Amino acid sequence: MTKQCRTLLATICLAMLPFGAYAQNKTIAIGYHAPLSGENAQYGVLFRNSATMAVENFNKSGRLPGVTVQLKFEDSKGDAKEGVNIARKFSDDQSIVAAIGDFSSGVSMAAGQVYAQTKLAQLSQTASHPDFVKISEYQFRNITTQAYEGPLIANWANSNGAKKIAIVAIQNDWGQSVVKYFADAVKANGGEVTETEMFNPGTRDFRSILTKIARSAPDVIYLGSFYEDGSAFLQQKLQLGLKQPVYATSSLYEQKLLDLAGPAANNLYLSTTFLVESPEPHVMAFVKEYETRYGGKPQMFAAQAFDATNIVLNAIVAAGGANATRAKVRDALAATKDFPGVTGVTTFDPKTREPSKVLAKLQIQNGKYVLVK
Amino acid sequence: MFDIFFVQQLVNGLSVGFIYALMAIGFTLIFGVLNVVNFAHGEVYMIGSYAGLLAITTMAPPLFVVILVALAAGALAGFSLERIAFRPFRRFRDEASLKSKAIREATLLSSLAISIIVRELAEKIFGSNMQSIPQEYLLLTPIQIGPLSFASGQFLIFGLSIVMLGGLQWLLKHTRVGLEIRAVANNPMGAAYVGINTERTIIATFIIGSTLGAVAGLVVGLYQGAIFPAMGFVPGVKAFVAMVMGGLSSIGGAVVCALILGVAEAVTTSFFAQGWGDLVAYAFLVITLIFFPTGLFGGGRDRV
C-alpha cells in the first residue's frame, strides 16, 4: 500500500467516525444462519423469506422509533464447521444482539458451543435434539420436542378410551424419543403398551410388523414416522384389515400424505403447531402476505422461522429497544410468555428454556385435515 | 406362537421373497452371460416404474398397457445400458483381456457409475420424494381368504414370477436366441468360433433381463405404493444376495433363495424385531458361503 493510499484511507475513516456517533437512527442487528446451499437449502430459503418479512414489518410498524433492526443472514451450508465460523463472526459483530439458527440440531449445537462462551443468545426455530437447550443458558428453541408432544397425544388417546396401545416408530434418534416419551406417558396414565416396533429407515413393507401388532390386539396404534413411510404403513394396514385407529406424530402433517395414502389416511389422528388453513386472523394474514411475497403457501418450517424472528424482535423491545444489550435480550427471551405466534401461543420455561405451545388436534376426514376438539 | 398370525407372517414373507425373486431373475440372467454384476439393474427397475407411472398419469390406460409401456422402457434402458456401460470394455478381444480381472472390475464400476448418474438424474427431474400414484392403479385391493389377508398385487407378483421363470426357461431351452445365450454364457470365445454373433446375443440378454427388471419395478411400485428414485437399491442388494446364495448362475436357485430371504425376514420380525430381519438374512448368506462355497444350487467350479 502506498503512502497516499494509507493517508486516503485514514481520512475516510476519520470522516466516517462522527457519522455513526451523531446518527439519529440507531441500528440493531439480528444474526441469522441457516443452510442456503447444500442438501437442506430449501429450508434456509424459507427461513430467510419469513425472517425478512418479519423484520420489514417490524421496522414499518414503528414499535421502536429511531431504531432500525437489521437482519444479517449467513449461509451455514448445513455444515457444523461453517456454523462455528458464523457463530464467531456474529459474536464479534457488536451490532448483533441475538442470533437465530441453525436448521439442524447438529449445526445448531456446534454453533451453540461458541455462543455459550461469547454469551450471545441463540434461538433455533427447528433444533429438536434434547441436548440443544442444555448447552448453556443462552440456547432457546421455539419448536416443541417429543418430550412435549408424546404425552399430549398419549393423554388424547387415553381420554378417547384407548387402554392398550401398540407403538411403531422409525429406528433413529428421533424415533427412539418418540417411543420413550409416549410409552412413559401411557404407563403413567395406567395404560398398557402391547408392542413396540422400530422399523429400519427405507422399509417399504410393513406387513410383518402389522401382523405382529394384530396378534397383540391393541386398542389403537401410535405411529412415529415421516409421511412417506406413514402412507405406506396406512395403506398396508387397510389392506391387511386392521381396524384400530392410528394416532401419529406431527411429522405426518403434510398435504402430500393425503395424495399418497388416499382413503387409507382417513381417521388418522395427529397434532400440529401450524395449520395453514387456520381460521385465526393473524395466521390468515401471515399466510396471505407470505403467498403474495413469495408465491406459494408457507409450510410449518416457514411459520417456525417467522415466529422465531418475532420472538427475538419482541425480546429486543422488552430489553429496552435502543439500549438493548446482549445480556438484557437474553433475559427478555427467557421471560417470553404467551407470545401469540402463527404456530400457536408460545411460552418459554425460564429454567429449561423449553417452549410450551398449544398444539392443534387434527383428524383426517374424507381426505382432508379437520380440526377436532 | 404357531397360530393363524404365523401363517399370515409366512404369506407376508413369501410376498416379500417374490419381490426379491422378480428382481433376481433378470439380475442372474445378465450375470450368467457376462459374468459381471450389473449394478444398474436397480435403476432399470426404477425406470420401469417411472415409465409406467408416466403412462398412468398421462393416458390412464388399462393395467396391461401400462405393463407394455414398462416392458418397452426396460428394453430401451437395457439396450442403452449395454451400449454405454458394457460394450466399450469389450473392445479387447484377445483371450487375456477376456479373462482379465481388471476389465471385469472396470465394467462393474461403469455400471455402478451409470446407476448413480441415472438415480441422481431422476432425483433432479422428478424430485427424491415418493410419487403420488392414482388410487385405482394401486395393487392393494384386499382379498380375504378365511382368516388370511392377501392383496391383489401379491397374486400378480406371484403369477408374474411363475410366468417369468417359466418363460425364461422355455426361451433358454427351446429357442435359437436361448441356445445362443447359453452358448455365450458357457464360453464366449467358443461361441464366437462356431459363428454365433456374440455381440447380438449379449444385447439380447440385456434387453430380456432389463424388461424383466422394469416390469418387476412397476408391479412392485404399484403394490407397495412407493415409486421413488432410490427404490431399486434395497431389492437390488437382496437380489444380489439371493443370486450369490443360489450359486451365481442358477436362476431357479436365485428364486428359491429369494423366497428363503423373504420368509426369514418376516419370521424374524415375528419373533424378535424388524431390525433383526436383515441380520438373519445376511447370516444365511454367510452360512451358505461357508458350507456351500459355490452356492446352494451352483454347479462345479467351472468358471475362472
Interface residues (C-beta under 8 A of the other chain):
Chain A: Q171 E197 M198 F199 N200 G202 T203 R204 D205 R207 S208 I209 T211 K212 A214 R215 E228 S231 A232 Q235 Q236 L238 Q239 L240 G241 K256 D259 L260 A261 G262 P263
Chain B: D3 F5 Q8 Q9 N12 G13 S15 V16 I19 N129 M130 S132 I133 Q135 L138 L140 T141 P142 Q144 S149 A151 Q224 G225 A226 F228 M231 F233 V234 E265 A266 T269 S270 A273 Q274 G275 G277 D278
